[in-house]
Amino acid sequence: MAKFADHMEKVAGGIVGGYQKIEDGVVVGLVGMVPVALAYPIYDRVLKKQREKIAPEVLRLTDELLK
């Protein structure tokens, strides 16, 4: 039984250390959510600008093909 307890101590870092790892994981997760939350609005803004930029050329080529 002592071997199991020693193993758990190493793996989980004990009861206190185990909770510290969970807290660290929550903090890392929350920090990671920031870029994820900002990615779509940035993507949407860039996409709209690019569409506005190339729309006249697409329309011109479409008209050329339909003639």
N, C-alpha and C positions, 0 to 999 in steps of 0.2 A: 504494500500500500504506500510505503514511503517513496517508492520509485514513481508511482503515479502522481503523488503530490509534488514531487520535485519536477516532474515533467510539466505539470500544469503551471507551476510557478514560472518555468522558463517560457512556456508558450503564451500564457495570458499575462504574465508580469504580475501575478497576484491579483487580488480583488481590486485594490486601488489602482494599480497600473493598468488593469483591464479597462476600467472606466475612463482612464486618461486617454487610452487609445481610441475609445469610442468618441470622446469629446474632440480629439484631434481629427478624427474622420468627419465629424459633423462640420467642423470649421473648414476643412479642406473642401468638403462638398458644397458648402455655402459660397465659398470663394469661387469655386468652379462654376457655379450657377450664374455668376455675373456675366462672363463672356457669352454664355449660352443665351441669356436673356437679351443681350445687346446684339447678337448676331443677326437675327431676323430683321429688326428695324433697319440695320445698316445695309443688309442685303437688299431689302425692299427699296431703299432710297437709291442705291447704286443702280439697281435694275431699272427703275423709272427714268433716271437720267440717261442711261444707255439707250432705252427705247425711244426717248425723245430725240436723241442724237441721230439714230439710224432710221427713224420712221420716214423722213422725206426720201431717203435713198430707196427704201423698200417700196414705197408708193411709186416712185419713178420707174423702178424696174418692173413692177407689176403692170403699169400702164404700157411700158415698152413691149412686154410679152403679149398683152391683149390686143395690140395693134396688128 
